[in-house]
């Protein structure tokens, strides 16, 4: 079978049009920057509803033209994606076939956006996100990889080959190379993004790598936030010696370079001693404490309802906690094998604990600062006058009113965590060497980057797009939360 070209039949129609549109758009942006720099300063006018009026004059016309060209680029990209779905195999080229593989993701994105925009006025801050262009772009990028991880991990879709499968003859082959006859060609006949240094399909490794990122990064960030909130709220609310001690410990951890901490935590000698398991036993208990205090502070005046909620929430969490930290051949192996439904792979546990440990002090300082500010507000004084307990005030008065900055920081911190995971993989720390995570894939391809850019470029673009999406999403959420 012949190799695929990048554009296929699009090479003589839509791709040249897209290239021309992109060229005009870049030229327009450069001209706009030059005109903005040297033009006389003009005070922007506001409409009655508070929005800014459009610029007038040549600069305003250029801004309008650039926005129209950008819309044209988006329409051409959409046309390339949609048209490729209806073309025979190979006619749409590599880009078209990749677009076809992501058809479930495109469908999920369209459904999500349609329903979200239809009901955005009833969805609170999430609905307001769709009033922000920047927020919508960021949300689309993030959800693209979320849906990719879901369809790859749960339904075994999108990927064309097993990420660990090696096909003879496809070592360091270019994108679009055909699979030799008799080498699993009936499953998928091409390596869409080429083969790596071990003859594995790069496209399949990139999409499988999204699973690792989407499991570890958000969950580790959630754990770090629960730890930071559980310690940061009382530190800011009570102050005094408690604040001094907790702040000292947080500053002590932050004083070490992050990468040095990672190197220490993933050292094989420390892993063999079971240090990550001991750290997990301490760090993972904070979600239990958080939910226990949250529920008890809300329902302590209703004993029967309090007991029911605590049982429903805490019993499953306690079991997950016990199964997560219990590992054979360690001191913490206490759960019978028949009850140990799952065991975290040691390399995943090491990375997870490392990320939570490094992120928690920063979250603690943010929550502490917010608590110091919000505890002086009138509604907190009113709750104290009503005789509410301190933990009720912290969790049900202070925390909800700090949600805006915390949500924004949560999105940014997932991005930081994604970069940290990529850094660990790049240095070959934590995760297994054959892992398809993006950092490991970039590291495997960097040595051959001079003559085989396709080895490291796809995972690098995937990592960049996800982090960019998280940052744009955070900007959109911040922009809309400030309007409240």
PEJOMO-V712223 format. One record per residue. N is the residue number from 1. RES is the residue in one small letter. D_LAST is the distance of its C-alpha to the last C-alpha in Angstrom with 2 decimals. Layout:
n=N res=RES d_last=D_LAST
n=N res=RES d_last=D_LAST
//
This chain:
n=1 res=x d_last=59.21
n=2 res=x d_last=58.01
n=3 res=x d_last=55.03
n=4 res=x d_last=51.80
n=5 res=x d_last=50.57
n=6 res=x d_last=46.95
n=7 res=x d_last=46.46
n=8 res=x d_last=49.36
n=9 res=x d_last=49.74
n=10 res=x d_last=46.47
n=11 res=x d_last=48.27
n=12 res=x d_last=49.84
n=13 res=x d_last=47.04
n=14 res=x d_last=43.31
n=15 res=x d_last=43.37
n=16 res=x d_last=45.03
n=17 res=x d_last=42.60
n=18 res=x d_last=39.67
n=19 res=x d_last=41.34
n=20 res=x d_last=41.85
n=21 res=x d_last=38.25
n=22 res=x d_last=37.01
n=23 res=x d_last=39.55
n=24 res=x d_last=38.42
n=25 res=x d_last=34.74
n=26 res=x d_last=35.57
n=27 res=x d_last=37.79
n=28 res=x d_last=35.11
n=29 res=x d_last=32.56
n=30 res=x d_last=35.26
n=31 res=x d_last=36.19
n=32 res=x d_last=32.61
n=33 res=x d_last=32.31
n=34 res=x d_last=35.66
n=35 res=x d_last=34.76
n=36 res=x d_last=31.45
n=37 res=x d_last=33.45
n=38 res=x d_last=36.31
n=39 res=x d_last=34.82
n=40 res=x d_last=34.26
n=41 res=x d_last=30.77
n=42 res=x d_last=28.95
n=43 res=x d_last=25.93
n=44 res=x d_last=23.23
n=45 res=x d_last=22.50
n=46 res=x d_last=19.28
n=47 res=x d_last=19.17
n=48 res=x d_last=18.25
n=49 res=x d_last=14.90
n=50 res=x d_last=14.00
n=51 res=x d_last=15.26
n=52 res=x d_last=18.34
n=53 res=x d_last=21.75
n=54 res=x d_last=24.12
n=55 res=x d_last=26.77
n=56 res=x d_last=30.17
n=57 res=x d_last=33.62
n=58 res=x d_last=35.05
n=59 res=x d_last=32.07
n=60 res=x d_last=29.78
n=61 res=x d_last=32.42
n=62 res=x d_last=32.71
n=63 res=x d_last=28.99
n=64 res=x d_last=29.23
n=65 res=x d_last=32.43
n=66 res=x d_last=31.02
n=67 res=x d_last=28.13
n=68 res=x d_last=30.80
n=69 res=x d_last=33.03
n=70 res=x d_last=30.26
n=71 res=x d_last=29.79
n=72 res=x d_last=33.58
n=73 res=x d_last=33.65
n=74 res=x d_last=31.20
n=75 res=x d_last=33.40
n=76 res=x d_last=36.52
n=77 res=x d_last=35.17
n=78 res=x d_last=34.21
n=79 res=x d_last=37.71
n=80 res=x d_last=39.38
n=81 res=x d_last=37.59
n=82 res=x d_last=38.30
n=83 res=x d_last=41.84
n=84 res=x d_last=42.88
n=85 res=x d_last=42.33
n=86 res=x d_last=45.23
n=87 res=x d_last=47.65
n=88 res=x d_last=50.55
n=89 res=x d_last=50.38
n=90 res=x d_last=50.81
n=91 res=x d_last=50.45
n=92 res=x d_last=46.79
n=93 res=x d_last=47.56
n=94 res=x d_last=45.74
n=95 res=x d_last=42.30
n=96 res=x d_last=42.92
n=97 res=x d_last=44.17
n=98 res=x d_last=41.20
n=99 res=x d_last=38.95
n=100 res=x d_last=41.01
n=101 res=x d_last=40.65
n=102 res=x d_last=36.86
n=103 res=x d_last=37.06
n=104 res=x d_last=35.54
n=105 res=x d_last=32.56
n=106 res=x d_last=32.09
n=107 res=x d_last=32.37
n=108 res=x d_last=29.83
n=109 res=x d_last=27.32
n=110 res=x d_last=27.92
n=111 res=x d_last=27.59
n=112 res=x d_last=24.35
n=113 res=x d_last=22.72
n=114 res=x d_last=24.21
n=115 res=x d_last=23.03
n=116 res=x d_last=19.54
n=117 res=x d_last=19.12
n=118 res=x d_last=20.86
n=119 res=x d_last=18.57
n=120 res=x d_last=15.25
n=121 res=x d_last=13.61
n=122 res=x d_last=14.86
n=123 res=x d_last=14.00
n=124 res=x d_last=10.38
n=125 res=x d_last=9.12
n=126 res=x d_last=12.77
n=127 res=x d_last=12.90
n=128 res=x d_last=10.13
n=129 res=x d_last=12.40
n=130 res=x d_last=14.98
n=131 res=x d_last=13.31
n=132 res=x d_last=14.07
n=133 res=x d_last=17.84
n=134 res=x d_last=17.99
n=135 res=x d_last=16.11
n=136 res=x d_last=18.49
n=137 res=x d_last=21.49
n=138 res=x d_last=20.71
n=139 res=x d_last=20.16
n=140 res=x d_last=23.44
n=141 res=x d_last=25.34
n=142 res=x d_last=24.31
n=143 res=x d_last=25.03
n=144 res=x d_last=28.29
n=145 res=x d_last=29.59
n=146 res=x d_last=28.26
n=147 res=x d_last=30.15
n=148 res=x d_last=33.09
n=149 res=x d_last=33.42
n=150 res=x d_last=33.27
n=151 res=x d_last=35.90
n=152 res=x d_last=38.12
n=153 res=x d_last=37.99
n=154 res=x d_last=38.14
n=155 res=x d_last=39.97
n=156 res=x d_last=41.99
n=157 res=x d_last=40.94
n=158 res=x d_last=40.28
n=159 res=x d_last=42.57
n=160 res=x d_last=46.04
n=161 res=x d_last=48.01
n=162 res=x d_last=47.94
n=163 res=x d_last=46.17
n=164 res=x d_last=49.18
n=165 res=x d_last=51.86
n=166 res=x d_last=54.27
n=167 res=x d_last=56.15
n=168 res=x d_last=59.42
n=169 res=x d_last=59.63
n=170 res=x d_last=55.91
n=171 res=x d_last=55.49
n=172 res=x d_last=53.40
n=173 res=x d_last=53.68
n=174 res=x d_last=51.60
n=175 res=x d_last=48.82
n=176 res=x d_last=50.30
n=177 res=x d_last=53.50
n=178 res=x d_last=55.31
n=179 res=x d_last=56.09
n=180 res=x d_last=59.90
n=181 res=x d_last=61.84
n=182 res=x d_last=62.07
n=183 res=x d_last=59.07
n=184 res=x d_last=56.50
n=185 res=x d_last=56.22
n=186 res=x d_last=56.04
n=187 res=x d_last=52.61
n=188 res=x d_last=51.13
n=189 res=x d_last=53.48
n=190 res=x d_last=51.58
n=191 res=x d_last=49.62
n=192 res=x d_last=46.73
n=193 res=x d_last=45.61
n=194 res=x d_last=49.01
n=195 res=x d_last=50.52
n=196 res=x d_last=49.88
n=197 res=x d_last=52.53
n=198 res=x d_last=53.41
n=199 res=x d_last=53.52
n=200 res=x d_last=50.30
n=201 res=x d_last=47.94
n=202 res=x d_last=45.05
n=203 res=x d_last=42.85
n=204 res=x d_last=43.24
n=205 res=x d_last=42.58
n=206 res=x d_last=39.32
n=207 res=x d_last=37.92
n=208 res=x d_last=39.24
n=209 res=x d_last=37.68
n=210 res=x d_last=34.20
n=211 res=x d_last=34.98
n=212 res=x d_last=35.57
n=213 res=x d_last=32.36
n=214 res=x d_last=30.21
n=215 res=x d_last=31.85
n=216 res=x d_last=32.05
n=217 res=x d_last=28.94
n=218 res=x d_last=26.21
n=219 res=x d_last=28.37
n=220 res=x d_last=29.27
n=221 res=x d_last=25.66
n=222 res=x d_last=24.82
n=223 res=x d_last=27.85
n=224 res=x d_last=26.95
n=225 res=x d_last=23.48
n=226 res=x d_last=25.18
n=227 res=x d_last=27.72
n=228 res=x d_last=25.31
n=229 res=x d_last=23.09
n=230 res=x d_last=26.27
n=231 res=x d_last=27.73
n=232 res=x d_last=24.78
n=233 res=x d_last=23.30
n=234 res=x d_last=26.68
n=235 res=x d_last=27.47
n=236 res=x d_last=24.46
n=237 res=x d_last=24.67
n=238 res=x d_last=28.46
n=239 res=x d_last=29.32
n=240 res=x d_last=33.05
n=241 res=x d_last=35.53
n=242 res=x d_last=33.38
n=243 res=x d_last=30.78
n=244 res=x d_last=33.68
n=245 res=x d_last=35.42
n=246 res=x d_last=32.48
n=247 res=x d_last=31.24
n=248 res=x d_last=34.85
n=249 res=x d_last=35.18
n=250 res=x d_last=31.97
n=251 res=x d_last=33.10
n=252 res=x d_last=36.54
n=253 res=x d_last=35.33
n=254 res=x d_last=33.17
n=255 res=x d_last=36.23
n=256 res=x d_last=38.06
n=257 res=x d_last=37.59
n=258 res=x d_last=35.71
n=259 res=x d_last=38.42
n=260 res=x d_last=41.11
n=261 res=x d_last=39.47
n=262 res=x d_last=39.44
n=263 res=x d_last=43.08
n=264 res=x d_last=44.01
n=265 res=x d_last=42.18
n=266 res=x d_last=43.70
n=267 res=x d_last=47.19
n=268 res=x d_last=49.72
n=269 res=x d_last=51.44
n=270 res=x d_last=48.31
n=271 res=x d_last=47.54
n=272 res=x d_last=51.12
n=273 res=x d_last=50.77
n=274 res=x d_last=47.82
n=275 res=x d_last=45.32
n=276 res=x d_last=42.43
n=277 res=x d_last=43.22
n=278 res=x d_last=43.22
n=279 res=x d_last=39.90
n=280 res=x d_last=38.49
n=281 res=x d_last=39.85
n=282 res=x d_last=37.85
n=283 res=x d_last=34.59
n=284 res=x d_last=34.37
n=285 res=x d_last=34.77
n=286 res=x d_last=31.30
n=287 res=x d_last=29.59
n=288 res=x d_last=32.10
n=289 res=x d_last=31.32
n=290 res=x d_last=27.54
n=291 res=x d_last=27.87
n=292 res=x d_last=30.64
n=293 res=x d_last=28.72
n=294 res=x d_last=25.52
n=295 res=x d_last=27.58
n=296 res=x d_last=29.92
n=297 res=x d_last=27.31
n=298 res=x d_last=25.77
n=299 res=x d_last=29.11
n=300 res=x d_last=31.57
n=301 res=x d_last=32.33
n=302 res=x d_last=33.30
n=303 res=x d_last=36.05
n=304 res=x d_last=37.00
n=305 res=x d_last=33.52
n=306 res=x d_last=32.84
n=307 res=x d_last=36.05
n=308 res=x d_last=35.39
n=309 res=x d_last=31.94
n=310 res=x d_last=33.33
n=311 res=x d_last=36.28
n=312 res=x d_last=34.37
n=313 res=x d_last=32.01
n=314 res=x d_last=34.24
n=315 res=x d_last=37.58
n=316 res=x d_last=36.58
n=317 res=x d_last=34.70
n=318 res=x d_last=37.78
n=319 res=x d_last=40.01
n=320 res=x d_last=37.92
n=321 res=x d_last=37.91
n=322 res=x d_last=41.69
n=323 res=x d_last=42.44
n=324 res=x d_last=40.30
n=325 res=x d_last=42.00
n=326 res=x d_last=45.48
n=327 res=x d_last=47.59
n=328 res=x d_last=51.32
n=329 res=x d_last=53.46
n=330 res=x d_last=51.05
n=331 res=x d_last=51.08
n=332 res=x d_last=47.97
n=333 res=x d_last=49.84
n=334 res=x d_last=49.84
n=335 res=x d_last=48.66
n=336 res=x d_last=51.61
n=337 res=x d_last=51.76
n=338 res=x d_last=51.68
n=339 res=x d_last=48.26
n=340 res=x d_last=46.77
n=341 res=x d_last=45.13
n=342 res=x d_last=43.64
n=343 res=x d_last=44.06
n=344 res=x d_last=41.73
n=345 res=x d_last=43.75
n=346 res=x d_last=44.47
n=347 res=x d_last=43.08
n=348 res=x d_last=39.73
n=349 res=x d_last=39.62
n=350 res=x d_last=40.41
n=351 res=x d_last=37.64
n=352 res=x d_last=35.10
n=353 res=x d_last=36.09
n=354 res=x d_last=36.12
n=355 res=x d_last=32.58
n=356 res=x d_last=31.22
n=357 res=x d_last=33.31
n=358 res=x d_last=32.16
n=359 res=x d_last=28.39
n=360 res=x d_last=28.13
n=361 res=x d_last=28.70
n=362 res=x d_last=25.87
n=363 res=x d_last=23.41
n=364 res=x d_last=25.01
n=365 res=x d_last=24.39
n=366 res=x d_last=20.68
n=367 res=x d_last=20.24
n=368 res=x d_last=22.59
n=369 res=x d_last=20.74
n=370 res=x d_last=17.40
n=371 res=x d_last=19.50
n=372 res=x d_last=21.25
n=373 res=x d_last=18.14
n=374 res=x d_last=16.37
n=375 res=x d_last=19.75
n=376 res=x d_last=20.00
n=377 res=x d_last=17.06
n=378 res=x d_last=18.20
n=379 res=x d_last=17.20
n=380 res=x d_last=19.36
n=381 res=x d_last=22.12
n=382 res=x d_last=21.90
n=383 res=x d_last=22.38
n=384 res=x d_last=25.28
n=385 res=x d_last=26.74
n=386 res=x d_last=26.73
n=387 res=x d_last=28.84
n=388 res=x d_last=26.61
n=389 res=x d_last=28.04
n=390 res=x d_last=26.68
n=391 res=x d_last=25.91
n=392 res=x d_last=24.00
n=393 res=x d_last=21.82
n=394 res=x d_last=21.40
n=395 res=x d_last=20.68
n=396 res=x d_last=18.89
n=397 res=x d_last=17.06
n=398 res=x d_last=16.62
n=399 res=x d_last=16.36
n=400 res=x d_last=13.50
n=401 res=x d_last=11.32
n=402 res=x d_last=12.66
n=403 res=x d_last=11.98
n=404 res=x d_last=9.67
n=405 res=x d_last=12.58
n=406 res=x d_last=15.12
n=407 res=x d_last=14.28
n=408 res=x d_last=14.48
n=409 res=x d_last=17.64
n=410 res=x d_last=19.01
n=411 res=x d_last=19.11
n=412 res=x d_last=20.67
n=413 res=x d_last=23.05
n=414 res=x d_last=24.34
n=415 res=x d_last=25.24
n=416 res=x d_last=27.01
n=417 res=x d_last=28.78
n=418 res=x d_last=29.91
n=419 res=x d_last=31.39
n=420 res=x d_last=33.05
n=421 res=x d_last=34.58
n=422 res=x d_last=35.85
n=423 res=x d_last=37.27
n=424 res=x d_last=39.04
n=425 res=x d_last=40.47
n=426 res=x d_last=41.53
n=427 res=x d_last=43.49
n=428 res=x d_last=44.90
n=429 res=x d_last=43.45
n=430 res=x d_last=42.43
n=431 res=x d_last=42.53
n=432 res=x d_last=45.94
n=433 res=x d_last=47.44
n=434 res=x d_last=47.64
n=435 res=x d_last=43.97
n=436 res=x d_last=42.24
n=437 res=x d_last=39.09
n=438 res=x d_last=38.01
n=439 res=x d_last=38.97
n=440 res=x d_last=42.46
n=441 res=x d_last=42.94
n=442 res=x d_last=42.01
n=443 res=x d_last=44.40
n=444 res=x d_last=47.16
n=445 res=x d_last=46.90
n=446 res=x d_last=46.49
n=447 res=x d_last=50.21
n=448 res=x d_last=51.13
n=449 res=x d_last=48.38
n=450 res=x d_last=50.87
n=451 res=x d_last=52.60
n=452 res=x d_last=50.27
n=453 res=x d_last=46.65
n=454 res=x d_last=45.78
n=455 res=x d_last=46.14
n=456 res=x d_last=43.09
n=457 res=x d_last=41.02
n=458 res=x d_last=39.58
n=459 res=x d_last=38.16
n=460 res=x d_last=36.88
n=461 res=x d_last=35.04
n=462 res=x d_last=33.65
n=463 res=x d_last=32.40
n=464 res=x d_last=30.95
n=465 res=x d_last=29.15
n=466 res=x d_last=27.53
n=467 res=x d_last=26.38
n=468 res=x d_last=25.17
n=469 res=x d_last=23.21
n=470 res=x d_last=21.56
n=471 res=x d_last=20.65
n=472 res=x d_last=19.28
n=473 res=x d_last=17.29
n=474 res=x d_last=15.83
n=475 res=x d_last=15.05
n=476 res=x d_last=13.34
n=477 res=x d_last=11.20
n=478 res=x d_last=10.40
n=479 res=x d_last=9.72
n=480 res=x d_last=7.25
n=481 res=x d_last=5.55
n=482 res=x d_last=5.49
n=483 res=x d_last=3.83
n=484 res=x d_last=0.00
//
